[in-house]
Amino acid sequence: MVTRLLYLTRHAEQDLPEPSGPDAGEPDTGLSERGRQQAILLGERLRTRRFAAVHHGPLRRAAQTAELIAKSLPEVPVYETELAGDHLPHDTDPAGLPPAYAEFLTQFSAAERVDGPRVTADAVRRFAGPVGEGPAGGEPVRELVVTHSFLIAWLVRHALDAPERRWLGLNSHNAGLTVIRYSAAGPPSLVAVNDVAHLPPELRAPACPRTT
Ligand SMILES: O=C(O)[C@@H](CO)OP(=O)(O)O
């Protein structure tokens, strides 16, 4: 088995229009100008690493982030995958949770509570473990996944073997970097969590507010 270094980033800042009504839903918009700068800087930070692939979710904010990062990673294949999409990772029982978390969970439909955990379990099977084969010479396989806050929270929780409800409250910065190391020698280790050293202070957005 070959060690996998899984690089995870939440998409860069989204360009959000003014809310158009309580039932408008979340629009599938691309990046703001700040978001574009965040993505470019993350790409420059990753430029010296050798990646096997970049994967991104289908929504425009993730696709555009991946596209800008990939400009710094020529030769690296880029794949769109639903596994990196924005899904509720777990149908968490609100009983006993702090009221803010319980309230947060009420927004998800029955379908989202079934489909999200199923896709997320597939994502764990695909990304969260060492790989069967890799480059010669013992070099780890690096993959970058450009995704959304929920999947990063779930993979961090999974790496720590923390109770399932603890995905709540793990929030990611736009274009923040989390790196998880999976080897056959032991449990996953968190190499970096929500690292924004590549962003100047003015580009460090506050953490995703949804579950705080
Ligand atoms: O909607 C949100 O709060 C998160 C959930 O994953 O998505 P995003 O990272 O796209 O903001």
The ligand as a Gaussian input file, in Angstrom:
#p B3LYP/6-31G(d) Opt

LIG

0 1
 O      -23.419000      25.658000       2.296000
 C      -22.532000      25.535000       3.152000
 O      -22.564000      26.084000       4.243000
 C      -21.347000      24.651000       2.848000
 C      -21.672000      23.240000       3.175000
 O      -20.747000      22.359000       2.640000
 O      -21.079000      24.758000       1.519000
 P      -20.002000      25.776000       0.962000
 O      -18.651000      25.278000       1.376000
 O      -20.242000      25.670000      -0.489000
 O      -20.291000      27.126000       1.517000

